[in-house]
Amino acid sequence: MSTTKALGHGEDNVCRLPERGHSQHSRDAGAGGTRPDRGFARTIAFFGHDSNESTVIKRAAAFQANGSRVIGFMFHRVRRGPAPAPTWENVDLGVTRDLNYLRRLPKLLAGIRKAVAQRQLLKQCDVIYARNIDMLLVSLAAKRISGSDAVVVYEALDIRRVFLDRGLVSSLLRWVERKLLGACDMLVVSSTDFVTRYFEPTQGYRGPWRLLENKIAAQQLPPRSDEAQTTRAPGPPWVIGIFGVLRCARSLEILCRAAQALPDRVIVHIRGRPSEEDIPLAAIQEMAARHPNVHFLGPYRSPQDLPDIYGQLHFTWAADFQDAGINSDWCLTNRLYEGGLHGSVALAGRGTATARMIEREGLGWTLPEPIEATLPAFLAELDAAEYERARARVAAAPRALFVDETDTRELLESLDQLAAKRKASAGRTSARPQPQTPR
């Protein structure tokens, strides 16, 4: 068992995440400002890549729950099943697709035209919040053409491989992103590694940034008394779940191999929607058909279904290998927060940001390579008493580790200060005496 146990609560050389969603580089650029006085505490133009995407919906809802008026300038993507209607004012920028930034360019240009057509609406906004690089391009173009004086925020949740590869296209994309970053007032990231491993060393970014982790929005949760914890008795069999957007083929293969090696000790639950560009739905269905103890259970509703689906698990599979060595090593997965809140113990590969959080906070076990071999060995040896100790550590973790109780509010307060400072500066400029033309 010693080869597969977590390293405990961390070591001194571990990169520690700032507390309460702050970055040590926030620098509070707007300190001393006051919140603009208007009907809403602030008005945010939220430029999103997909109004149907669950994390976009979560972010917009968090803004609204913290007193913001949200005006969406958003594309949407066509997916299986009915699409939820936006719960915010929304300007539909059209349909777009995943991946391939260059092929998406005509759609982005059309989106700029549609956003500019709503210039009066855009000029009402105190903050422009752009999620992902393509939406930053659209928002900055629309801001410049419309004459908006809003504060601009760039939220980066992933660093795509194309931005790190060598070659002309990757170099061009990095150059574009550097130019766009120069026009931003703040960068928001979901993991500190994105700044320390990419934005600072590769892009030379030295501006303000804040950490806003992929926690569950507090307003989306039931009362605390209704939050379910894992109800299943300790194994074996051990139930492992991988939930969310299904795009990591290696994770599914690792779990299927463990299920095959330990048919009486392992059950795998797969839930969510496949990213068809990475893993076709048919491939996931075929995996489940080959293994009687692997179950593909389809999509689920978040957060409504989280207590039930995580309550059936012993373990949350928190590993990701899609972009191993880069984005997959730097990110903190949504499953880590969802599983932790509902009492599920995390499993991940060592040497990643997710693994460091698991080790530091005592949220589960991390596994050395080759994980295809170490995972079955770990599960074959695990006993109920050791598992119960791990589950007790997860249950004792503070709720704020998994739930956004103050993070969004504190971000918005800092943006209020920036917006107030911007408006005060603009007022001083307009009041400055103009030089007189000699007669």
N, C-alpha and C positions, 0 to 999 in steps of 0.2 A: 504493500500500500504506500510505502514511503515515496515511491517514484511519481505518484500521481496526486499527492495531496497539495492543497494550496499552500502558499508561503505565509499564511497568516494575515496579519493586518498591515503588512508592508514593511519595507526596509528604507533606510535613510536615503538611498539613491533613487528611490521611486519618484517620478514626477507627480507631485501632489496637486489635485484639482483645487482651485480656490473655493472657499466656502460660499454657500448661498447664491450660487450662480454668478459671482463676480469674477472678473479677470483682474490679475494684478496689473494689467496694462490698460485698464479702463480709463484711468487718468482724469475721469470726471470733467471732461472738457467744458461742461456747462455749469459747473458748480456756482452756486449763488444766484442762479436764475429763478424765475417764478413761473408757475404753470400758466399758459395763456388762458385768459378769461373769455370763455365762449360757452355756447349751449352744451357742448360736450367737452370733456376734459381735454381731448385732443382729437384731431381727425387724421386718420392714417390712410394713405393710398397704398394698398397692399397689392403689389405686382406678383402674381403667382403663376406657376407653370401649369397648374391643373386644379381647377376649382373643385374637382371631384375627389381629389387625393386626400386621404384621411389626415395626414399631418398638416396640410394646408388648412383644412377645416378646423383642426385643433388649435392652430396658431391664431386664426381669425377669431375663434370663440374665446380664447384667452385674452386677446386684445379687448374684445367687447366686454368681457366679464370684469375687466379692470378700467372701465369707464370710457373706452374709446369708441368713436364713430369710425367704422371700417367701410371704406369704399374700395371694392375689389376691382382691379384691372387684370383680368385673368383669362388665360387660355383654358381649354378643357380638352381632355383626351377621352376617346371613345373606348369603353371597356365593357366586359360582359356584365349583364345585370343592369337594373335601373340606377340612374345617377341621382344623388341627393341634390335638391335645389339649394343654392346658396342662402344662408341665413343673414347675409349682409347685403348692402347695396352693391350691385355688381355690374361692371361693364365687361361684356363677353368679347374677348379679343380674337376668338376663332378656335379652330381645332388644330392641335399639333400632336407630334408623336415623340416617343422616347428616342434618345441617342441621336447621333449624326447632326452636329451643330450646323455644318455647312448646308446640308440639305434643308434644314429648318429655317434658314435665313429668309427666304421669301415670306414665310409665315410671320416671322418676327417683324419684318418691314410693314406688313399689312397690320400687325398689331400696333405698331407705332402710330400709323395713320388713325386707327380707331381710338387710341388713347388721346391723341391730340384733338380729335373731333370733340372730346369731352374736356377741353382745356379749362372751361370755367369751373367744372367740378374738380379738376386736378388742382387748380389754384386755391381752392378752399382748404387744402390739406396742409397740416403742419409737418407731417412726416411722410416720406416715401420709403416704403419697406419692400425691398426687392429680394425675392427668394431665388437663388441660383444665378449663374452668370448671364444666361440669356435674358432673364427678366431684368437684370441690372442694366443691360444694354438698352432694352426697350424703355425702361423707366427714365434713364438719364437723357435719352433722346427726346422723350415726351416732355420732360421737365424743361429742357433747354428751349424747345420750340414754343411751349406754352407760357414761358416766363415765370414758372413757379419758383418760389423761394424756399421750398420745403427742405428740411434736413433729410439726407439720403442715408439709408442703412442697407448694407449688403449682408444677407444671411447665407452662409455657405454650410451646407449639411454634409457634403461629400466633396472629395477631390478626385475628379474623374481621371482615369489612366491617360486619356488623350492629352491632359495638361502636363503630364510628367514624361511622356515619351520623347524621344529624339526625333527630329525630322521637321520639315517645313511647316506642316499644319500645326503641330504642337507648339512650335516656337511662335507662330502667329497668334494662336489662342492665348498663350501666356502674355504676349505683348499687349493684346487687346485687354486682357484682365488687369494688367498693371496700369494701363491708362485709365480704365474705369475705376479702379481702386483709388486713384488720385483724386477723383471727383466725389468720393464718399466721405461722410462725416463719421461713420462708425462701421466696423466689421463685427458681425455676430457669428459665433461658431458653436457647434454642439460638442466639441472636444478640444481641449487645449493643444493636443498634438497637431491639429490642423494649422495652428499658428506657429508652433515651435518647429514643426517638421516641413512646412510648406510656405505659408505666407511670409514669414520672416526670412528664412534662408533662400528661398527660390524667387519670391516676388519682391523681396526687399521692403515689405510693408512695415512701417513704423508708426502707424496711426493708432487711434483708440480702438480697443476691441473688448468684447464682453463674451462670457461663456453663458449659453442658454442651452442646457442639456435637454435631451429628448424625454423629459419626464412626463408623467401623466398630468393633464390639466386638472387642478383641484375641483373646478366647477363641473367637470364631467363625471365626477365620482358620486356614488351614493353616500349617505351618511356613514360615518366611520363604523357605527355599530352594525351596518349591513355589509361591510367589506368581508368577503369570504377569504379564508386561508385554506391551504391545502387540506383537503378532507380525507384523502386516500391514506390508508394505513401503510406503514413502511413496507417496502418490498422484501424479497423479490415476489412477483416480477416488478422491475423498476420501469416506471413510465416516463419517457422523455418526450418533450414537445418542441417542435420548431414551428413558429407561427410568424405571420406577417407576409410581406412581399417575398415570394419564394424565387430567389435568383442564384443561390449558391449551390452549384451542382455537387461540389466536393462534400459539403455538409450532409446532403441527402445520402450520398454514397457511403460516408462514414457511419451514419446511423443505420442504414440498411445492412451494412456488414456486421455491425454489432447485433442487430436483430437476428441475422442469419447464424452468427456464431453462438448466440445465447437464446435460442428460441423459447426456453422456459423462464428466462430471467429478464427479458427486455421486451417492452412494448413501445412503439414509436407512434406518436400522433403528429400528423402534418396538417396544418390549417393555414388558410390564406389564399391569396391569388398569385399564380405564377407570373413572373415577368417573362412574357412570351419570347422576348429577344434573347433571353438567357436559358430558360428551361421551358420547353413546351408542356402544356397541360398533359398531353398524352404520355410524355415521358414520366411524369410524376405518377399518373394512374398506373402505368406499367410497373413501376417500382413497387407500388402498394400491392398490385396483383401477384407479384412474384413472392411476396413474404406475408404469410398470414398474420404476423404480429406487427405489421406496418399498416397504418390506417390513414388514408387521405380523406379528411373530413370537410374539405371545401372552405369557402369563405366564412367569415364571422363578422360580427358588428363590434366595433370598438368605440367606447369602453363597455357597452352594455353586456357583452358576453364574456368579458375578461374574468370575472370571479368564477364563472362556471368552468371555462376551458382550462384555466390555470389551476383551478381547484382539483382537477383530475390528475395533475402531474406530480411526480417527485422531482423532476429535473427540467429546467429550461435550457435548451441548447442555445447558448449565447455566442457561439463562434461564427466567424464569417471568413471565407477564403477567396471570395470572388476577385478581389484585387489584393492578393497577399503581398506583403512587403510595403504596401503604400496605404491606400484608403482603408482597407480591411484591418490593418494593424493600428490605424489612428483613430477610428471611429468608436463610439460607444453605442451599442445596439439598443433599439427600442425594447427588445425582449428582456434586457437586463432590468429595466425599470418595471415593466409589466409583471414579470415573474416575481421580482423581489417584493413588490407590494402585496402580492397574493400568496406569499409564503413558499414559493417554488425555489429550489436550490439551483444555482447556476453552474453550468459546465462550459469551459472554453479552452482553447489552446493557449499556451504560455507565450509571453513576450509581446503582448498587444496592450493597447489602452484599456480594452475591456477586461483583460486578465489582471492588469494592475489594480483596477477598481475592485474586482472580485477578491483579490488577495488582501488589499488594504482594508476593505470593509467586512471581510469574513462572510462573503455571500455564496461561497461554494468551493468548487475545486477547479484547478487548472491542470491541463494535461500536456506532457511533453510529446514531441514528435517521435515516431510516426503515430499519429492519433488513431489511425486505422487499427493499430495493435494495442495502444495503451488504453483506449476506451473500453474494449471488451475485457481486458485484464483487470481494470479498475472495477467494473461492474460485477465481475465474477467473484471478487474478493470482498466487496462492500457488505457490511452487516447492518442490521436494523439499528443497533445502538449508535454506531458511528454516524449513520444518516440522521438520526434524531438530534444529535448534537449539532450537526450542521444546520438542520432546519430551525433549531432554536436560535442559532445565531442570526439567521435571516429574519426571524420573527421579532428579534430584539432590535433590529436596525431602526433608526429614526425614520418616520414617515416622510420627512422632507428629503430624504435621500432619493426617493422614488417619485414624489409628487411635487409639482410646481405650486408651492404655496405662496411664495413671495418673489420668485425669480422674474417672472414677466412684469410684475408691478414695478420692481426696482429698475428693470430695463426701461420701461416707459417713463418713469420719473426722470431718469437721466436724459432721455430724449426730449422731455418737456423742457428741461433746463437748456439743452442745446437749441431748441426751437425758440425759446424766449430770448436767449442771447443773440440768435440770428436776427430776430425781429427788432430787438433793441439796437443792434448795430445798424440795421437798415434805416431805422428811424433817425439815428444820429447823422447818417450820411445824407438823408433827404433834408434834414434841418440845417445842414452846413451852409453858410452864406456862399452864394455863387459869385465868381469874379465879375466885376462890372466892365463892360466894354467902353473904352475911352471914347468920349465925344469928339 
